[in-house]
Amino acid sequence: MKNKSNGVALVVIATLIGLYIRLGSALSAPFPLNDGGLFYAMMRDLQANGYHLPVFSTYNGGQIPFAYPPLGFYLTSLLADLLRVDLLDVTRWLPPFISALTIPAFYLLASRLVRSETVAALAALLFALTPRAFNWQIMGGGVTRSPGFLFEILALACVAQLFTKPSRRIIVWTIVWSSLVVVTHPEATSQTVFASFLLYLFFDRSRKGLLRALIIAAFTIGITSFWWATILARHGFEPFLAANAAVSARSFPWIARFVALFQFDLMSEPSLKMISTLGLLGIFLRLNKRDFFLPVWLTTTFLLEPRSAPQIMTIPMSLLAAHTLAEMILQKFSASDSDSLDDLLKSAAARAFLGLLLILLTLDSYLVAEKIAHEFSLARSDMDAYEWIPANTPTGSTFAIVTGELPLRDPFSEWLPALTERVTVTPTFGYEWVADPPFTLRMEAYQSLQECLYQDTTCLQDWSVTNQAPFDYLIIRSYRNGVSFLSPLQIYLSQSAEFNVVYQKPGIVIYQAQAP
């Protein structure tokens, strides 16, 4: 009982530290971190439609089917209305707050997957401080990613108990959390299904277990039909097929998957790869004990879908790392075979090592959150430009945006249509749900335009003709790590009679294209 109370205390500490790291950077920023412009527009569409699902989102001209799982949108926009606060503010602080809730949820799952209370508690501590467990959740786009991950963990905690100590009550809770996953995040849904399949293979494999799983799947499909049946009636299978094709096109070749897996740099740790190293040792520790579940879960998840897998991989990685920490390090320092947290920390060396590890991981996590806030999020100059555009450009104006950023990692381009109600000619965000033209072509068009940042105006003209995409205004954003710079394209534009400067601030220049 004492060991359990010590474990709970460690989880409480981990949750508080995790909450500070996740929420601190978001609250210090004036705007939602990094992405979320598409989702912000969809939430405003939902509010404007009286909380009935719109057929299309108004984002960037209204071509995107409103097919994304909507629970995160309802949760965020309803909370903003109930509290009577700005939707942007809720989009800023709600995702990191929900992300912190994944820490005690993870502990619940861990305590059902491992026999040792100490390993479960240590795993929760490592999970709380694993950058990949929160870096994408605390952003503006986390309005769907954070609750999706939370519901996924809770669903898997129920599935773990379902296949070890089944009961009617756990069947009901598994249906509840699984249904919430389905209507919150598409990738969390597929990850939950695969992890549940592995749990069945390793912990059950009985006909009764299979029957229970099928019953849960049937009820989950039925309960969530209010959403997916509506989308099918409006749009057919096309949005789902398009989204699946977009994910497949952006995935890695198989050889690249194996290379990335063997590099074992999966947790976005900025300095010492402590969790990855402990996790790697944990794989062989488990294999040596003929306990294959966690190593199989970790590796197969990544090989099947490496792009989105690292998030759910934080679960087996944290557990593997905790096994290493408890069984190979703390036990050796304490010269004890006990797995009691008190016994493991009797040695001064064990306490010193765990304390140093906590400091290093906390610092790493803090640096990751701060980097997102300061290097991958909108600056004050961006907000000034967004305010100027609707006041000084005609409704229906089209914009070409050159930032030099990567596709789907360009917050300025994503937020502009949401905040200015203007249209960009290189749309990517949300267009994975649109089949024509294929998403890969949209990505290629975006990327080729960004390459113009370091070329002359001929690049812009050729791009516009090739992609049949005329534009009224051109925005050059040359802003990196808080510092603006003069790009080669700006130098050529200053000598061109085809573009006039209509707005200029450090890092951002807006040109109006002159009619030929």
C-alpha positions as CSV (number, residue, x, y, z in Angstrom):
1,M,0.0,0.0,0.0
2,K,2.9,2.4,0.9
3,N,4.5,1.6,-2.5
4,K,1.2,2.5,-4.3
5,S,0.9,5.8,-2.4
6,N,4.5,6.7,-3.2
7,G,3.8,5.9,-6.9
8,V,0.7,8.1,-6.9
9,A,2.7,10.9,-5.3
10,L,5.3,10.6,-8.1
11,V,2.5,10.7,-10.7
12,V,1.1,13.8,-9.1
13,I,4.5,15.5,-9.2
14,A,4.9,14.4,-12.9
15,T,1.5,15.8,-13.7
16,L,2.2,19.2,-12.1
17,I,5.6,19.4,-13.9
18,G,4.0,18.4,-17.1
19,L,1.2,20.9,-16.7
20,Y,3.7,23.7,-16.1
21,I,5.8,22.8,-19.2
22,R,2.8,22.4,-21.5
23,L,0.8,25.3,-20.3
24,G,3.5,27.8,-19.5
25,S,4.7,28.5,-23.1
26,A,1.1,28.6,-24.4
27,L,0.0,31.2,-21.7
28,S,3.1,33.3,-22.3
29,A,2.3,33.6,-26.1
30,P,-0.2,36.1,-27.4
31,F,-1.6,33.6,-29.9
32,P,-2.2,29.8,-30.3
33,L,1.1,28.1,-30.8
34,N,2.1,27.2,-34.4
35,D,-0.8,25.7,-36.4
36,G,-4.6,25.6,-35.9
37,G,-5.9,28.2,-38.5
38,L,-8.0,25.6,-40.4
39,F,-9.5,24.3,-37.2
40,Y,-10.2,27.8,-35.9
41,A,-12.1,28.6,-39.1
42,M,-14.1,25.3,-38.8
43,M,-15.0,26.1,-35.2
44,R,-16.3,29.5,-36.3
45,D,-18.3,27.8,-39.0
46,L,-19.8,25.5,-36.4
47,Q,-20.7,28.5,-34.2
48,A,-22.2,30.4,-37.1
49,N,-24.3,27.4,-38.1
50,G,-25.9,27.0,-34.7
51,Y,-23.7,24.0,-33.8
52,H,-25.1,22.0,-36.7
53,L,-22.4,20.4,-38.8
54,P,-21.8,22.6,-41.9
55,V,-21.6,20.9,-45.3
56,F,-18.4,22.8,-46.2
57,S,-15.9,24.9,-44.3
58,T,-15.6,28.5,-45.3
59,Y,-11.8,28.2,-45.0
60,N,-10.0,29.5,-48.1
61,G,-13.0,29.8,-50.3
62,G,-15.3,27.1,-49.0
63,Q,-14.1,24.0,-51.0
64,I,-13.2,21.7,-48.0
65,P,-15.9,19.2,-46.9
66,F,-16.7,19.5,-43.2
67,A,-15.7,15.8,-42.8
68,Y,-13.1,16.0,-40.0
69,P,-14.1,14.3,-36.7
70,P,-15.8,17.2,-34.9
71,L,-15.7,16.6,-31.2
72,G,-12.7,18.7,-30.6
73,F,-14.3,21.6,-32.4
74,Y,-17.5,21.3,-30.3
75,L,-15.5,21.1,-27.1
76,T,-13.4,24.2,-27.8
77,S,-16.1,26.4,-29.3
78,L,-18.8,25.5,-26.7
79,L,-16.3,26.2,-23.9
80,A,-15.6,29.6,-25.5
81,D,-19.3,30.4,-25.7
82,L,-20.0,29.2,-22.1
83,L,-17.1,31.2,-20.6
84,R,-17.8,34.1,-22.9
85,V,-14.2,34.4,-23.9
86,D,-12.4,34.7,-27.2
87,L,-12.3,31.5,-29.2
88,L,-8.6,32.2,-30.0
89,D,-7.8,32.3,-26.3
90,V,-9.4,28.9,-25.7
91,T,-7.6,27.5,-28.7
92,R,-4.4,28.7,-27.1
93,W,-4.7,27.2,-23.6
94,L,-7.1,24.3,-23.8
95,P,-4.9,21.9,-25.9
96,P,-1.9,22.1,-23.4
97,F,-4.3,21.7,-20.5
98,I,-5.8,18.5,-22.0
99,S,-2.3,17.3,-22.9
100,A,-1.4,17.4,-19.2
101,L,-4.4,15.2,-18.4
102,T,-2.8,12.5,-20.6
103,I,-0.2,12.0,-17.8
104,P,-2.6,10.5,-15.1
105,A,-4.4,8.7,-17.9
106,F,-1.1,7.1,-19.0
107,Y,-0.5,6.0,-15.4
108,L,-3.9,4.2,-15.5
109,L,-2.9,2.4,-18.7
110,A,0.6,1.7,-17.4
111,S,-0.6,0.2,-14.2
112,R,-2.7,-2.3,-16.2
113,L,0.1,-3.2,-18.5
114,V,2.9,-3.9,-16.0
115,R,2.9,-5.6,-12.7
116,S,5.2,-3.2,-10.9
117,E,3.6,-0.1,-9.4
118,T,7.1,1.5,-9.3
119,V,7.6,0.9,-13.1
120,A,4.2,2.4,-13.8
121,A,4.9,5.5,-11.8
122,L,8.4,6.0,-13.3
123,A,6.9,5.5,-16.7
124,A,4.4,8.2,-16.0
125,L,7.2,10.5,-15.0
126,L,9.2,9.8,-18.2
127,F,6.0,10.1,-20.3
128,A,5.3,13.6,-18.8
129,L,8.8,14.7,-19.9
130,T,8.9,13.1,-23.3
131,P,8.8,15.9,-25.9
132,R,7.0,13.8,-28.5
133,A,4.2,13.2,-26.0
134,F,3.2,16.8,-26.0
135,N,4.9,18.9,-28.7
136,W,2.2,18.6,-31.3
137,Q,-0.6,18.5,-28.7
138,I,0.1,22.0,-27.2
139,M,-0.3,23.8,-30.5
140,G,-3.5,25.4,-31.9
141,G,-4.1,22.2,-33.9
142,G,-4.1,20.4,-30.6
143,V,-7.8,21.2,-30.2
144,T,-8.2,17.8,-31.9
145,R,-4.9,16.1,-31.2
146,S,-4.8,16.5,-27.4
147,P,-8.3,15.1,-26.7
148,G,-7.8,12.5,-29.4
149,F,-4.6,11.3,-27.6
150,L,-6.3,11.5,-24.2
151,F,-9.3,9.4,-25.3
152,E,-6.9,7.0,-27.0
153,I,-5.0,6.3,-23.8
154,L,-8.2,5.9,-21.8
155,A,-9.6,3.5,-24.4
156,L,-6.5,1.4,-24.4
157,A,-6.5,1.3,-20.6
158,C,-10.0,-0.2,-20.8
159,V,-9.0,-2.6,-23.6
160,A,-6.0,-3.8,-21.4
161,Q,-8.4,-4.6,-18.6
162,L,-10.9,-6.1,-21.0
163,F,-8.4,-8.7,-22.1
164,T,-7.1,-9.5,-18.6
165,K,-10.0,-8.9,-16.2
166,P,-13.2,-8.5,-18.3
167,S,-16.4,-7.2,-16.8
168,R,-19.6,-5.7,-18.1
169,R,-18.6,-2.3,-16.6
170,I,-15.3,-2.3,-18.5
171,I,-17.1,-3.2,-21.7
172,V,-19.3,-0.1,-21.3
173,W,-16.3,2.1,-20.6
174,T,-14.3,0.7,-23.6
175,I,-17.3,1.6,-25.8
176,V,-17.5,5.1,-24.4
177,W,-13.8,6.0,-24.8
178,S,-13.5,4.3,-28.2
179,S,-16.5,6.2,-29.5
180,L,-14.9,9.5,-28.3
181,V,-11.7,8.6,-30.1
182,V,-13.5,8.0,-33.4
183,V,-15.3,11.4,-33.3
184,T,-12.2,13.3,-32.3
185,H,-9.1,12.3,-34.4
186,P,-8.7,10.0,-37.4
187,E,-5.1,8.8,-36.8
188,A,-5.9,8.2,-33.1
189,T,-8.7,5.9,-34.2
190,S,-6.4,3.8,-36.4
191,Q,-3.7,3.7,-33.7
192,T,-6.3,2.6,-31.1
193,V,-7.5,-0.2,-33.4
194,F,-4.0,-1.5,-34.0
195,A,-2.9,-1.3,-30.4
196,S,-6.1,-3.1,-29.3
197,F,-5.4,-5.9,-31.8
198,L,-1.9,-6.3,-30.3
199,L,-3.4,-6.4,-26.8
200,Y,-5.8,-9.1,-27.8
201,L,-3.0,-11.2,-29.4
202,F,-0.7,-10.9,-26.4
203,F,-3.2,-11.0,-23.5
204,D,-6.2,-12.9,-24.6
205,R,-6.6,-14.8,-27.9
206,S,-9.8,-16.5,-26.7
207,R,-13.1,-16.7,-28.6
208,K,-14.8,-14.9,-25.7
209,G,-12.3,-12.1,-25.9
210,L,-12.8,-11.8,-29.7
211,L,-16.6,-11.8,-29.2
212,R,-16.3,-9.0,-26.6
213,A,-14.1,-7.0,-29.0
214,L,-16.6,-7.4,-31.8
215,I,-19.4,-6.3,-29.6
216,I,-17.5,-3.2,-28.6
217,A,-16.6,-2.4,-32.3
218,A,-20.3,-2.8,-33.3
219,F,-21.5,-0.5,-30.6
220,T,-18.8,2.0,-31.3
221,I,-19.7,2.1,-35.0
222,G,-23.3,2.5,-34.2
223,I,-22.9,5.3,-31.6
224,T,-20.6,7.3,-33.9
225,S,-22.9,6.9,-36.9
226,F,-24.5,10.2,-36.2
227,W,-21.2,11.7,-37.5
228,W,-19.9,9.4,-40.2
229,A,-23.3,8.6,-41.6
230,T,-24.0,12.3,-42.0
231,I,-20.7,12.8,-43.9
232,L,-21.4,9.8,-46.2
233,A,-24.9,11.1,-47.0
234,R,-23.4,14.5,-47.9
235,H,-20.2,13.6,-49.6
236,G,-20.0,9.8,-50.0
237,F,-16.7,8.1,-49.4
238,E,-14.7,10.6,-51.4
239,P,-13.3,12.7,-48.4
240,F,-12.2,9.6,-46.5
241,L,-10.6,8.1,-49.6
242,A,-8.8,11.3,-50.4
243,A,-7.6,11.7,-46.8
244,N,-6.3,8.1,-46.8
245,A,-4.5,8.7,-50.2
246,A,-2.9,11.9,-48.8
247,V,-1.6,10.0,-45.7
248,S,-0.2,7.2,-47.9
249,A,1.4,9.6,-50.3
250,R,3.2,11.4,-47.4
251,S,4.4,8.2,-45.8
252,F,8.0,7.0,-45.9
253,P,9.4,4.2,-48.2
254,W,9.9,0.9,-46.4
255,I,13.7,1.2,-46.5
256,A,13.5,4.7,-44.9
257,R,11.3,3.3,-42.2
258,F,13.9,0.7,-41.2
259,V,16.7,3.2,-41.3
260,A,14.8,5.7,-39.1
261,L,13.8,3.0,-36.7
262,F,17.4,1.9,-36.3
263,Q,18.5,5.5,-35.7
264,F,16.2,5.3,-32.7
265,D,15.8,9.1,-32.5
266,L,12.0,9.1,-32.1
267,M,11.1,11.2,-29.1
268,S,12.2,14.7,-30.3
269,E,14.7,15.0,-27.5
270,P,16.8,18.1,-28.2
271,S,20.0,17.2,-26.3
272,L,20.8,13.9,-24.6
273,K,18.5,11.1,-26.0
274,M,18.0,9.8,-22.5
275,I,14.5,8.4,-22.9
276,S,15.3,6.8,-26.3
277,T,18.5,5.3,-24.9
278,L,16.7,3.9,-21.9
279,G,13.9,2.6,-24.1
280,L,16.4,0.9,-26.4
281,L,17.9,-0.9,-23.5
282,G,14.5,-1.7,-22.3
283,I,13.7,-3.6,-25.5
284,F,16.5,-6.0,-24.9
285,L,15.7,-6.3,-21.2
286,R,12.1,-7.3,-22.1
287,L,13.3,-9.7,-24.9
288,N,15.7,-11.3,-22.5
289,K,12.8,-12.0,-20.2
290,R,10.7,-13.3,-23.1
291,D,8.2,-10.4,-22.7
292,F,7.6,-9.4,-26.3
293,F,4.6,-7.1,-26.1
294,L,6.2,-3.7,-25.6
295,P,9.0,-4.3,-28.2
296,V,6.5,-5.5,-30.7
297,W,4.2,-2.6,-30.1
298,L,6.9,-0.1,-30.4
299,T,8.5,-1.4,-33.6
300,T,5.5,-2.5,-35.6
301,T,3.6,0.8,-34.9
302,F,6.5,2.8,-36.4
303,L,7.0,0.5,-39.4
304,L,3.3,0.6,-40.3
305,E,3.0,4.4,-40.2
306,P,6.2,6.3,-39.2
307,R,4.7,9.8,-39.9
308,S,2.2,9.8,-37.0
309,A,3.5,6.8,-35.0
310,P,5.9,8.6,-32.6
311,Q,3.0,10.0,-30.6
312,I,1.6,6.6,-29.6
313,M,5.1,5.2,-29.4
314,T,5.7,7.4,-26.4
315,I,3.5,4.9,-24.5
316,P,5.6,1.7,-25.0
317,M,8.8,3.8,-25.1
318,S,8.1,5.3,-21.6
319,L,7.3,1.8,-20.2
320,L,10.4,0.3,-21.7
321,A,12.6,3.2,-20.4
322,A,11.0,2.8,-16.9
323,H,11.9,-0.9,-16.9
324,T,15.5,0.0,-17.6
325,L,15.5,2.7,-15.0
326,A,14.1,0.5,-12.3
327,E,15.6,-2.9,-13.1
328,M,19.0,-2.0,-14.5
329,I,20.0,1.3,-12.8
330,L,18.2,2.0,-9.6
331,Q,18.3,-1.6,-8.4
332,K,22.0,-1.7,-9.1
333,F,22.7,1.6,-7.3
334,S,20.6,0.4,-4.3
335,A,21.9,-3.2,-4.4
336,S,18.4,-4.4,-4.0
337,D,16.1,-6.8,-5.9
338,S,13.0,-5.1,-4.6
339,D,10.9,-3.0,-6.9
340,S,9.6,-0.8,-4.0
341,L,10.3,2.9,-4.8
342,D,11.4,3.3,-1.2
343,D,13.9,0.5,-1.5
344,L,15.1,1.7,-4.9
345,L,15.9,5.2,-3.6
346,K,17.6,4.2,-0.4
347,S,21.0,4.7,-2.1
348,A,22.3,8.2,-2.4
349,A,23.6,7.4,-5.9
350,A,20.1,6.2,-6.9
351,R,18.5,9.4,-5.6
352,A,21.2,11.6,-7.2
353,F,20.8,9.8,-10.6
354,L,17.0,10.1,-10.6
355,G,17.2,13.7,-9.5
356,L,19.7,14.6,-12.3
357,L,17.6,12.7,-14.8
358,L,14.5,14.7,-13.7
359,I,16.4,18.0,-14.1
360,L,17.7,17.1,-17.5
361,L,14.4,15.9,-18.9
362,T,12.5,18.9,-17.4
363,L,15.0,21.3,-19.0
364,D,14.8,19.5,-22.4
365,S,11.0,19.5,-22.3
366,Y,10.9,23.2,-21.3
367,L,13.3,24.1,-24.2
368,V,11.1,22.2,-26.7
369,A,8.0,24.1,-25.6
370,E,9.8,27.4,-25.7
371,K,11.2,26.7,-29.1
372,I,7.7,26.0,-30.4
373,A,6.5,29.3,-28.9
374,H,9.3,31.4,-30.2
375,E,10.5,29.8,-33.5
376,F,7.4,28.0,-34.9
377,S,4.6,30.3,-34.0
378,L,3.3,33.6,-35.3
379,A,5.0,36.9,-34.4
380,R,3.5,40.3,-33.6
381,S,4.4,41.4,-37.2
382,D,2.3,38.5,-38.5
383,M,-0.7,39.8,-36.6
384,D,-0.2,43.3,-37.8
385,A,-0.3,42.1,-41.4
386,Y,-3.4,40.0,-40.8
387,E,-5.1,43.2,-39.4
388,W,-4.0,45.3,-42.4
389,I,-5.2,42.8,-45.1
390,P,-9.0,42.8,-44.6
391,A,-9.0,46.6,-44.1
392,N,-7.0,47.4,-47.2
393,T,-7.7,44.7,-49.8
394,P,-10.9,43.9,-51.7
395,T,-13.0,40.9,-50.6
396,G,-12.2,38.0,-52.9
397,S,-8.6,39.0,-53.4
398,T,-6.2,36.1,-54.0
399,F,-2.7,35.9,-52.3
400,A,0.5,34.0,-53.2
401,I,2.5,33.5,-50.0
402,V,6.2,32.8,-50.1
403,T,7.8,31.9,-46.7
404,G,10.3,29.3,-47.6
405,E,8.7,27.0,-45.0
406,L,7.8,23.3,-45.5
407,P,4.3,22.3,-46.5
408,L,2.0,21.8,-43.6
409,R,4.5,23.4,-41.3
410,D,3.8,27.0,-42.3
411,P,1.7,28.7,-39.7
412,F,1.6,32.1,-41.5
413,S,0.1,30.5,-44.6
414,E,-2.4,28.4,-42.6
415,W,-3.7,31.2,-40.4
416,L,-4.0,33.9,-43.2
417,P,-7.3,32.6,-44.7
418,A,-8.8,32.0,-41.3
419,L,-8.1,35.5,-39.9
420,T,-8.4,37.6,-43.1
421,E,-11.1,35.7,-45.1
422,R,-8.9,36.0,-48.1
423,V,-7.9,33.1,-50.4
424,T,-4.4,31.7,-50.9
425,V,-3.4,30.2,-54.3
426,T,-1.3,27.5,-52.6
427,P,-3.8,25.8,-50.3
428,T,-2.7,22.6,-48.5
429,F,-4.2,22.7,-45.0
430,G,-7.5,20.8,-45.0
431,Y,-7.2,19.8,-48.7
432,E,-6.3,16.2,-47.9
433,W,-10.1,15.8,-47.7
434,V,-10.4,17.0,-51.3
435,A,-9.8,14.5,-54.1
436,D,-9.3,16.8,-57.1
437,P,-6.6,17.7,-57.7
438,P,-4.6,15.1,-55.8
439,F,-3.1,16.3,-52.5
440,T,0.4,15.4,-53.8
441,L,0.0,17.9,-56.6
442,R,-1.0,20.6,-54.1
443,M,2.0,19.9,-52.0
444,E,4.3,20.1,-55.0
445,A,2.8,23.4,-56.1
446,Y,3.3,24.8,-52.6
447,Q,6.9,23.6,-52.5
448,S,7.8,25.0,-55.9
449,L,6.4,28.4,-55.0
450,Q,8.5,28.5,-51.8
451,E,11.6,27.9,-53.8
452,C,11.1,31.2,-55.5
453,L,12.2,32.9,-52.2
454,Y,15.8,32.5,-53.4
455,Q,15.2,33.3,-57.1
456,D,14.1,36.2,-59.3
457,T,10.6,37.3,-60.4
458,T,10.7,34.9,-63.4
459,C,10.2,32.1,-60.9
460,L,6.9,33.7,-59.8
461,Q,5.7,34.2,-63.4
462,D,6.6,30.7,-64.5
463,W,4.9,29.2,-61.4
464,S,1.7,31.2,-62.0
465,V,1.5,30.0,-65.6
466,T,2.4,26.4,-64.9
467,N,-0.1,26.1,-62.0
468,Q,-2.8,28.3,-63.7
469,A,-2.9,30.3,-60.5
470,P,-3.0,34.1,-61.0
471,F,-2.9,36.2,-57.9
472,D,-3.7,39.7,-56.9
473,Y,-1.2,40.1,-54.0
474,L,2.1,38.6,-53.1
475,I,3.4,38.2,-49.5
476,I,7.0,37.6,-48.8
477,R,7.6,36.5,-45.2
478,S,11.4,36.4,-44.5
479,Y,11.4,35.8,-40.7
480,R,13.5,33.2,-39.0
481,N,14.0,32.6,-35.2
482,G,12.8,36.1,-34.4
483,V,15.0,37.8,-36.9
484,S,14.0,39.3,-40.3
485,F,16.2,39.0,-43.4
486,L,16.2,40.3,-46.9
487,S,15.6,37.5,-49.4
488,P,16.9,37.5,-53.0
489,L,13.4,37.6,-54.3
490,Q,12.7,40.9,-52.5
491,I,15.8,42.4,-54.1
492,Y,14.5,41.4,-57.6
493,L,11.0,42.6,-56.7
494,S,12.3,46.0,-55.8
495,Q,13.5,46.4,-59.4
496,S,10.4,45.1,-61.0
497,A,7.5,47.3,-62.4
498,E,5.1,44.3,-62.2
499,F,4.8,44.5,-58.4
500,N,4.2,47.5,-56.1
501,V,4.8,47.5,-52.4
502,V,1.6,48.2,-50.5
503,Y,2.7,47.1,-47.0
504,Q,6.0,46.7,-45.4
505,K,7.1,45.8,-41.9
506,P,10.3,43.9,-40.7
507,G,10.0,40.4,-42.0
508,I,6.8,40.9,-44.1
509,V,6.3,42.7,-47.3
510,I,3.0,42.7,-49.3
511,Y,3.1,43.5,-53.0
512,Q,0.2,44.2,-55.3
513,A,0.5,42.6,-58.7
514,Q,0.0,45.0,-61.6
515,A,-2.3,44.1,-64.5
516,P,-0.3,43.3,-67.6
